Amino acid sequence: MVVRGEASTIEVGGRAIPVPSSSIIHRALEPFGPAIGALETEQIRRYMAILKLWNEKVSLTAITNDEELLTRQFGEALFAISTFAVEKSRLADVGSGAGFPGLALKIFSPSLDVTLIEQNAKKSTFLREALRFLGLQQVSVESRDFHAVKAPSCGFDWITAKALGSYSDLLSFARDSISARGSVLLWLGSKDASKLMNLEGWNWRPAVAIPTALRRVLLSGSPQS
């Protein structure tokens, strides 16, 4: 890696990919939780580098601005880690896409055992390559529809999704796949959150406003027994 002042690059596939410096990352993430360490900062830089390279040929994310990527993807994952007790849990991320929020959650909480569920073959291939590039352990990738994913015998402790859309299908999957004390954790707009909170059969906690976001919240809940 080469760093000069506020500019830095990371080599991926023989190319020097520009990424934010550590100071830029720390400033961007400051509203979302406690300061992150050197390891997490470096993993974010490496993640952004490989994401930028792959996004040139595979449509992984529409967010290409560094600051927006840091706040919308990494910052909101850090806020979730700071708000909910997810450490040392089994977590399934449905519709991972480019790895958000599941892979970002893993960076901030290394004790997580994460299953990334992404049906799109090109995106799931990217996820496996990103895991190799970042050197992350205890993360698996399921390249199929989430309805076909079999939960561990004890269930997942957390099931996450960000901007998935088909919440009724997700909640049906979660009810069958969640552990006895498990919860879903959703990133969504406040209007969608209000609709979900009126659904029968679920115990929802109050929605939590995401810092710097406009009308977007975190919503967590568990099936009623």
VOLUM-482905 format. One record per residue (C-alpha): chain; residue number from 0; x, z, y. Coordinates in steps of 0.5 Angstrom, whole numbers, plus 500, padded with zeros to 3 digits. Example, Ala and Ser with C-alpha at 12.3 -4.5 7.8 and 13.67 -1.06 7.14 Angstrom:
2
<site pase="A" kolvex="0" px="525" pz="516" py="491"/>
<site pase="A" kolvex="1" px="527" pz="514" py="498"/>
This chain:
225
<site pase="A" kolvex="0" px="500" pz="500" py="500"/>
<site pase="A" kolvex="1" px="502" pz="498" py="507"/>
<site pase="A" kolvex="2" px="500" pz="503" py="513"/>
<site pase="A" kolvex="3" px="501" pz="501" py="520"/>
<site pase="A" kolvex="4" px="498" pz="506" py="525"/>
<site pase="A" kolvex="5" px="490" pz="505" py="524"/>
<site pase="A" kolvex="6" px="491" pz="499" py="520"/>
<site pase="A" kolvex="7" px="493" pz="499" py="512"/>
<site pase="A" kolvex="8" px="493" pz="494" py="506"/>
<site pase="A" kolvex="9" px="492" pz="495" py="499"/>
<site pase="A" kolvex="10" px="494" pz="490" py="494"/>
<site pase="A" kolvex="11" px="489" pz="487" py="489"/>
<site pase="A" kolvex="12" px="490" pz="481" py="484"/>
<site pase="A" kolvex="13" px="496" pz="479" py="488"/>
<site pase="A" kolvex="14" px="493" pz="480" py="495"/>
<site pase="A" kolvex="15" px="494" pz="485" py="501"/>
<site pase="A" kolvex="16" px="487" pz="487" py="502"/>
<site pase="A" kolvex="17" px="486" pz="490" py="509"/>
<site pase="A" kolvex="18" px="482" pz="497" py="508"/>
<site pase="A" kolvex="19" px="481" pz="503" py="513"/>
<site pase="A" kolvex="20" px="487" pz="508" py="514"/>
<site pase="A" kolvex="21" px="486" pz="515" py="512"/>
<site pase="A" kolvex="22" px="484" pz="518" py="519"/>
<site pase="A" kolvex="23" px="479" pz="512" py="520"/>
<site pase="A" kolvex="24" px="476" pz="515" py="513"/>
<site pase="A" kolvex="25" px="476" pz="522" py="515"/>
<site pase="A" kolvex="26" px="472" pz="521" py="522"/>
<site pase="A" kolvex="27" px="467" pz="516" py="519"/>
<site pase="A" kolvex="28" px="465" pz="522" py="513"/>
<site pase="A" kolvex="29" px="466" pz="528" py="518"/>
<site pase="A" kolvex="30" px="458" pz="528" py="519"/>
<site pase="A" kolvex="31" px="457" pz="528" py="512"/>
<site pase="A" kolvex="32" px="460" pz="534" py="509"/>
<site pase="A" kolvex="33" px="467" pz="538" py="508"/>
<site pase="A" kolvex="34" px="473" pz="534" py="509"/>
<site pase="A" kolvex="35" px="476" pz="530" py="503"/>
<site pase="A" kolvex="36" px="483" pz="531" py="500"/>
<site pase="A" kolvex="37" px="488" pz="526" py="500"/>
<site pase="A" kolvex="38" px="486" pz="523" py="493"/>
<site pase="A" kolvex="39" px="479" pz="522" py="495"/>
<site pase="A" kolvex="40" px="481" pz="518" py="501"/>
<site pase="A" kolvex="41" px="486" pz="514" py="497"/>
<site pase="A" kolvex="42" px="481" pz="512" py="492"/>
<site pase="A" kolvex="43" px="476" pz="510" py="497"/>
<site pase="A" kolvex="44" px="481" pz="506" py="500"/>
<site pase="A" kolvex="45" px="482" pz="503" py="493"/>
<site pase="A" kolvex="46" px="475" pz="502" py="492"/>
<site pase="A" kolvex="47" px="474" pz="498" py="498"/>
<site pase="A" kolvex="48" px="480" pz="494" py="497"/>
<site pase="A" kolvex="49" px="477" pz="491" py="490"/>
<site pase="A" kolvex="50" px="470" pz="491" py="493"/>
<site pase="A" kolvex="51" px="472" pz="487" py="498"/>
<site pase="A" kolvex="52" px="476" pz="482" py="494"/>
<site pase="A" kolvex="53" px="470" pz="481" py="489"/>
<site pase="A" kolvex="54" px="465" pz="481" py="494"/>
<site pase="A" kolvex="55" px="468" pz="474" py="496"/>
<site pase="A" kolvex="56" px="466" pz="471" py="489"/>
<site pase="A" kolvex="57" px="460" pz="476" py="487"/>
<site pase="A" kolvex="58" px="455" pz="478" py="491"/>
<site pase="A" kolvex="59" px="456" pz="486" py="491"/>
<site pase="A" kolvex="60" px="454" pz="488" py="497"/>
<site pase="A" kolvex="61" px="451" pz="486" py="504"/>
<site pase="A" kolvex="62" px="455" pz="491" py="508"/>
<site pase="A" kolvex="63" px="461" pz="488" py="510"/>
<site pase="A" kolvex="64" px="463" pz="492" py="516"/>
<site pase="A" kolvex="65" px="468" pz="498" py="514"/>
<site pase="A" kolvex="66" px="465" pz="503" py="518"/>
<site pase="A" kolvex="67" px="458" pz="502" py="516"/>
<site pase="A" kolvex="68" px="460" pz="502" py="509"/>
<site pase="A" kolvex="69" px="464" pz="508" py="509"/>
<site pase="A" kolvex="70" px="458" pz="512" py="512"/>
<site pase="A" kolvex="71" px="452" pz="508" py="509"/>
<site pase="A" kolvex="72" px="455" pz="509" py="502"/>
<site pase="A" kolvex="73" px="461" pz="514" py="501"/>
<site pase="A" kolvex="74" px="458" pz="518" py="507"/>
<site pase="A" kolvex="75" px="451" pz="519" py="504"/>
<site pase="A" kolvex="76" px="454" pz="520" py="497"/>
<site pase="A" kolvex="77" px="459" pz="526" py="500"/>
<site pase="A" kolvex="78" px="452" pz="529" py="503"/>
<site pase="A" kolvex="79" px="449" pz="529" py="497"/>
<site pase="A" kolvex="80" px="455" pz="532" py="493"/>
<site pase="A" kolvex="81" px="455" pz="537" py="499"/>
<site pase="A" kolvex="82" px="447" pz="539" py="499"/>
<site pase="A" kolvex="83" px="446" pz="539" py="491"/>
<site pase="A" kolvex="84" px="449" pz="542" py="485"/>
<site pase="A" kolvex="85" px="451" pz="536" py="481"/>
<site pase="A" kolvex="86" px="458" pz="539" py="479"/>
<site pase="A" kolvex="87" px="460" pz="539" py="471"/>
<site pase="A" kolvex="88" px="453" pz="535" py="470"/>
<site pase="A" kolvex="89" px="451" pz="529" py="466"/>
<site pase="A" kolvex="90" px="449" pz="524" py="471"/>
<site pase="A" kolvex="91" px="446" pz="517" py="470"/>
<site pase="A" kolvex="92" px="446" pz="512" py="476"/>
<site pase="A" kolvex="93" px="440" pz="507" py="475"/>
<site pase="A" kolvex="94" px="441" pz="500" py="478"/>
<site pase="A" kolvex="95" px="449" pz="502" py="480"/>
<site pase="A" kolvex="96" px="450" pz="495" py="483"/>
<site pase="A" kolvex="97" px="457" pz="495" py="487"/>
<site pase="A" kolvex="98" px="457" pz="503" py="484"/>
<site pase="A" kolvex="99" px="453" pz="506" py="489"/>
<site pase="A" kolvex="100" px="452" pz="512" py="489"/>
<site pase="A" kolvex="101" px="454" pz="513" py="482"/>
<site pase="A" kolvex="102" px="461" pz="511" py="483"/>
<site pase="A" kolvex="103" px="462" pz="514" py="490"/>
<site pase="A" kolvex="104" px="459" pz="521" py="487"/>
<site pase="A" kolvex="105" px="464" pz="521" py="482"/>
<site pase="A" kolvex="106" px="470" pz="520" py="487"/>
<site pase="A" kolvex="107" px="467" pz="526" py="490"/>
<site pase="A" kolvex="108" px="466" pz="530" py="484"/>
<site pase="A" kolvex="109" px="471" pz="529" py="479"/>
<site pase="A" kolvex="110" px="467" pz="534" py="474"/>
<site pase="A" kolvex="111" px="461" pz="529" py="473"/>
<site pase="A" kolvex="112" px="460" pz="525" py="467"/>
<site pase="A" kolvex="113" px="457" pz="519" py="469"/>
<site pase="A" kolvex="114" px="453" pz="513" py="466"/>
<site pase="A" kolvex="115" px="453" pz="507" py="471"/>
<site pase="A" kolvex="116" px="447" pz="503" py="469"/>
<site pase="A" kolvex="117" px="447" pz="496" py="471"/>
<site pase="A" kolvex="118" px="444" pz="490" py="468"/>
<site pase="A" kolvex="119" px="447" pz="484" py="472"/>
<site pase="A" kolvex="120" px="453" pz="482" py="468"/>
<site pase="A" kolvex="121" px="457" pz="480" py="474"/>
<site pase="A" kolvex="122" px="456" pz="487" py="477"/>
<site pase="A" kolvex="123" px="457" pz="491" py="471"/>
<site pase="A" kolvex="124" px="464" pz="487" py="470"/>
<site pase="A" kolvex="125" px="466" pz="489" py="477"/>
<site pase="A" kolvex="126" px="464" pz="496" py="475"/>
<site pase="A" kolvex="127" px="469" pz="496" py="469"/>
<site pase="A" kolvex="128" px="474" pz="493" py="473"/>
<site pase="A" kolvex="129" px="473" pz="498" py="479"/>
<site pase="A" kolvex="130" px="474" pz="504" py="474"/>
<site pase="A" kolvex="131" px="480" pz="501" py="471"/>
<site pase="A" kolvex="132" px="483" pz="500" py="478"/>
<site pase="A" kolvex="133" px="481" pz="507" py="480"/>
<site pase="A" kolvex="134" px="483" pz="510" py="474"/>
<site pase="A" kolvex="135" px="477" pz="514" py="473"/>
<site pase="A" kolvex="136" px="475" pz="518" py="467"/>
<site pase="A" kolvex="137" px="468" pz="520" py="464"/>
<site pase="A" kolvex="138" px="465" pz="514" py="467"/>
<site pase="A" kolvex="139" px="461" pz="509" py="462"/>
<site pase="A" kolvex="140" px="458" pz="502" py="464"/>
<site pase="A" kolvex="141" px="451" pz="500" py="461"/>
<site pase="A" kolvex="142" px="450" pz="493" py="462"/>
<site pase="A" kolvex="143" px="443" pz="493" py="460"/>
<site pase="A" kolvex="144" px="436" pz="494" py="463"/>
<site pase="A" kolvex="145" px="435" pz="502" py="464"/>
<site pase="A" kolvex="146" px="429" pz="502" py="460"/>
<site pase="A" kolvex="147" px="434" pz="500" py="454"/>
<site pase="A" kolvex="148" px="439" pz="506" py="455"/>
<site pase="A" kolvex="149" px="438" pz="512" py="450"/>
<site pase="A" kolvex="150" px="440" pz="518" py="454"/>
<site pase="A" kolvex="151" px="444" pz="524" py="450"/>
<site pase="A" kolvex="152" px="441" pz="528" py="446"/>
<site pase="A" kolvex="153" px="441" pz="534" py="451"/>
<site pase="A" kolvex="154" px="438" pz="529" py="456"/>
<site pase="A" kolvex="155" px="441" pz="527" py="463"/>
<site pase="A" kolvex="156" px="442" pz="533" py="468"/>
<site pase="A" kolvex="157" px="441" pz="528" py="474"/>
<site pase="A" kolvex="158" px="438" pz="521" py="475"/>
<site pase="A" kolvex="159" px="440" pz="518" py="481"/>
<site pase="A" kolvex="160" px="438" pz="511" py="484"/>
<site pase="A" kolvex="161" px="439" pz="508" py="491"/>
<site pase="A" kolvex="162" px="434" pz="503" py="494"/>
<site pase="A" kolvex="163" px="432" pz="501" py="487"/>
<site pase="A" kolvex="164" px="424" pz="500" py="489"/>
<site pase="A" kolvex="165" px="421" pz="500" py="482"/>
<site pase="A" kolvex="166" px="420" pz="508" py="483"/>
<site pase="A" kolvex="167" px="414" pz="508" py="478"/>
<site pase="A" kolvex="168" px="418" pz="505" py="472"/>
<site pase="A" kolvex="169" px="424" pz="509" py="474"/>
<site pase="A" kolvex="170" px="420" pz="516" py="474"/>
<site pase="A" kolvex="171" px="417" pz="514" py="467"/>
<site pase="A" kolvex="172" px="425" pz="513" py="465"/>
<site pase="A" kolvex="173" px="427" pz="519" py="468"/>
<site pase="A" kolvex="174" px="421" pz="523" py="464"/>
<site pase="A" kolvex="175" px="424" pz="521" py="458"/>
<site pase="A" kolvex="176" px="431" pz="522" py="459"/>
<site pase="A" kolvex="177" px="432" pz="528" py="463"/>
<site pase="A" kolvex="178" px="434" pz="535" py="461"/>
<site pase="A" kolvex="179" px="430" pz="541" py="461"/>
<site pase="A" kolvex="180" px="433" pz="543" py="468"/>
<site pase="A" kolvex="181" px="434" pz="536" py="470"/>
<site pase="A" kolvex="182" px="432" pz="532" py="476"/>
<site pase="A" kolvex="183" px="432" pz="526" py="480"/>
<site pase="A" kolvex="184" px="436" pz="524" py="486"/>
<site pase="A" kolvex="185" px="433" pz="518" py="490"/>
<site pase="A" kolvex="186" px="436" pz="515" py="497"/>
<site pase="A" kolvex="187" px="430" pz="512" py="500"/>
<site pase="A" kolvex="188" px="426" pz="511" py="507"/>
<site pase="A" kolvex="189" px="422" pz="517" py="509"/>
<site pase="A" kolvex="190" px="415" pz="513" py="508"/>
<site pase="A" kolvex="191" px="417" pz="512" py="501"/>
<site pase="A" kolvex="192" px="419" pz="519" py="500"/>
<site pase="A" kolvex="193" px="412" pz="521" py="503"/>
<site pase="A" kolvex="194" px="408" pz="517" py="497"/>
<site pase="A" kolvex="195" px="412" pz="519" py="492"/>
<site pase="A" kolvex="196" px="411" pz="527" py="494"/>
<site pase="A" kolvex="197" px="404" pz="525" py="493"/>
<site pase="A" kolvex="198" px="405" pz="523" py="485"/>
<site pase="A" kolvex="199" px="402" pz="528" py="480"/>
<site pase="A" kolvex="200" px="406" pz="530" py="475"/>
<site pase="A" kolvex="201" px="412" pz="532" py="479"/>
<site pase="A" kolvex="202" px="415" pz="538" py="483"/>
<site pase="A" kolvex="203" px="418" pz="535" py="489"/>
<site pase="A" kolvex="204" px="423" pz="539" py="493"/>
<site pase="A" kolvex="205" px="423" pz="538" py="501"/>
<site pase="A" kolvex="206" px="426" pz="531" py="503"/>
<site pase="A" kolvex="207" px="433" pz="532" py="506"/>
<site pase="A" kolvex="208" px="434" pz="528" py="512"/>
<site pase="A" kolvex="209" px="441" pz="524" py="512"/>
<site pase="A" kolvex="210" px="446" pz="525" py="518"/>
<site pase="A" kolvex="211" px="446" pz="519" py="522"/>
<site pase="A" kolvex="212" px="441" pz="515" py="518"/>
<site pase="A" kolvex="213" px="434" pz="513" py="522"/>
<site pase="A" kolvex="214" px="428" pz="515" py="517"/>
<site pase="A" kolvex="215" px="432" pz="515" py="511"/>
<site pase="A" kolvex="216" px="432" pz="521" py="506"/>
<site pase="A" kolvex="217" px="434" pz="524" py="500"/>
<site pase="A" kolvex="218" px="429" pz="526" py="495"/>
<site pase="A" kolvex="219" px="430" pz="531" py="489"/>
<site pase="A" kolvex="220" px="425" pz="533" py="484"/>
<site pase="A" kolvex="221" px="423" pz="535" py="477"/>
<site pase="A" kolvex="222" px="418" pz="533" py="472"/>
<site pase="A" kolvex="223" px="412" pz="538" py="471"/>
<site pase="A" kolvex="224" px="412" pz="541" py="464"/>
